[in-house]
């Protein structure tokens, strides 16, 4: 299944299936995905989908379209790509592409070794962006937040450590349970993306308790359980 997951200020708002060949995004009501925000142009961007491949094109917007923190004109989307339009963020999910990555580490990271999502950088960019100013370079990275790590506690890769160097890391297994850890000025937050059990949302667990629908701020040595994998979150001491 191909879809976009829309987030605003770190909160997931809704999902959009890419079930048409051409889907437009913009401020005007005639767009397939309409976002009423002055930072978004009337017709801002176009996503063209052919079979299980999707392509993103900026339609000459005022403030530009970003993928993984880089300004683009045209871009072939990959599973886990983060699209920034105005002050809003879309995560591109391609289950068919993800299913081809049949290594064990995929159970932990949706995009193994890359975690290319850029929420914090985008928030910094959006805060400084004038509504009518054209942006000519990528937004700066989030700074001043201590580096966090995840240590895998069970399974075939128990003991492996993952440094959370990117603004957002996607965790879990598509179709079973997926969550994100976002790096914000206040710290690290765990958010539910997808996962159901008996028709009810199946939220990630922290220290044996469900986090529920709202993002949960992580503390040092919290234990996360997601898609059958347990991970310990830690904050690295400053150097």
N, C-alpha and C positions, 0 to 999 in steps of 0.2 A: 504494500500500500504506500502511495506517495501522499505526503501531506505537509502542511506548514503549521507550526505551533507558534501562536502569537503571544508575546510577552510585553508587558509595559511596566517599567520601574521594578523589574525583577519578579513580577507576578504573572503567572500564566493566565491568559484571558480566554482563549478559545483555539480550536483547531479547524483548519480548512483542508479538506481533501482536494488533491489536484486531479480531479475527475474530468477535466476538459482540456482540449489541446491548448487553448489560449486562456489565460487568466490574468486580468489586469488588476493592479493595485493603485489606489489613489484616493484623493479627497472627495471627488465628485461621486454622487450616488450611482451613476451608471457603471462604475467599476464593479468587478466581481467581488473584490475585497475592498470595501469602502471604509476609510479611517478619517473621521472628521477632525483633522488637526492641521493648523496652518503651516507647520513644518513640512507637510507632505503636499506635493504638487497635485493638481487636478487629475492628471494621468501621469503617475510617477514611474511605474515599472510594469514590465510584462514578463510572465513566466510561460514558456512554451514547453509542453510535455509530449514526447513521442515515445510510445511504448513505456519503458521504465527509465527513461532519461529526461531530465528537465534542464532548461536553459533560461537564465535570467538576463533581462535587458533593461537598462535604464532608458527611459523615454524622454531624455532631455530635461530632467527634473532640476529644480532650483538648487536644492541642497544635496543632490547626489544620492547614489545607492552604494552601500558598503557590503562587502562579503568578507567575514573574518577580519574586520578592521581595515580593509583596503578598498579604496574607491574604484568602482568598476563601471565599464560601459556594457560589456557582454561577458557572461560567465557561465561555464558548464557546471551545474550544481553537483555537489557530492554529499553523500549522507553525513549529516551532522553540521553542514555549513550554517553559519549564522549570518542572516541578512539584516541589515540595518536600514530602515527607511524612516526618515525624520527622527522622532524620539521612540519609535517602536522597533521591536526585534522579532524576527521570524527565525525559527529553527527548521531547517529542511530535513525531513526524515524520509528515507528511501529503504523500506524493509527488504526489497529485492536485492539491493546492493549490499545491505548489512548481512544478509543471509549467506553471501558469497565469502564472507570473512570467517572461515571456520576454524579459527584458532581459539585456544582456551581463554586467552586474555580478553577476547571479545565479550565474554560474560560480565566482565568488570567495566570495560570502557566501550561505549558505542563506537568511538573512533579510536582504536588502539594507538597509543603513543602520540596522538596529535592533540586532542582536546582543543580544537582550534577556535572555540567560541569566545566572543569578545564583549560580554555584557558590561564589565566595569569600564573598559575603554569607551564604550558607546555612551554610557551614562555621563562620563566626564565631558565627552564631546557635546552631548545634547544640552548640558547645563550651560555651556558657553556659546552655543550656536544661536545667532540671530535668525529670526524666522525667514528673512529674505536674503540672507547672506549666502553666497555660494562658497562651499567648502572645497578647497583645492588640495588638501592633503588628509591623510588618515588621522583619526583622533588619537591623542596620546594615551599610553597605557596607564592603568590604575597604579598609584604609588602609595607608599606609607602603610600598607597592610602586611603584617607578618606572614611568612610563607607557611602554608599548611601542607600536611602530608596524609596519605592514607596507607595503612599497612594491612595487607590481606591476612585474615586470621584463619581461614579454612580453604579447602579445595586444593586443586592441583598446583596452584601458584601461591600457596600460603607462605607468608614471610616476605613477599614482594612488596616494595614500597613505591608509591606513586606520589610525586611532588605536584601540588596543585598550582602550577606556575601560570596557568591561563585563567581568564576571568570567569569562565564557566567550564565545568567538566560534566559530561553526560555519563551517567552510570546505569548499569542494569543490562537487561536483555530485551530487545524489542519483541512485543507481543506477549511478554510475561510481566515485566515490571521495569519501569524506567524512571529515573530521577535525575536531578541536576544539583551540583554544588556550585553556588555562585560566590565570587569573591567581591565583597562590597566594602565601602569605607568603614562600616560597622563591624566587619568580620566575615565569616563564612556561613552561608545559609543553604540548607538542604530543602529542596522542593520536589513535590510529586509531579510527574509528567503523565505516566500511564500505568495501568495495571488494575485488573479486576479479579475478584474472587466471589463466586456465587452471586454475580450480578451487583456486587458492591465494590466501591473503590478499595484497592489493596495498597495502602500507604506504606512507605518505608518505616522501619523501626529504628529508634534511637534509644539505647540502653533498655531495650525490651518493651518500649512503649511506642505506639503508633504516633507519627507526627501530625496526622490529620491533613486537611486540605491547605493549610497555611504554611509558608516557609518557616523552617525551624532553624534558629541560630545554633551553630555547633560550638561546643566547648572542648577544651583540651581533654583528650582521652575518651571522648564519646565513642561508643561502639554502634556502628550503623549496620543494619541488616537489610539486604536488598537482593531480590531474585536468588535467595538461598546462599548468598555470600555475605560473610561478616567482615567488616573493615573497622579498624581503629583510626580515628581522626586525631591528629596531633598538630600543635603549633611549634614550629622550629624556633629555638632560642635565637635572639639576634646575634649576629657575628661581631 
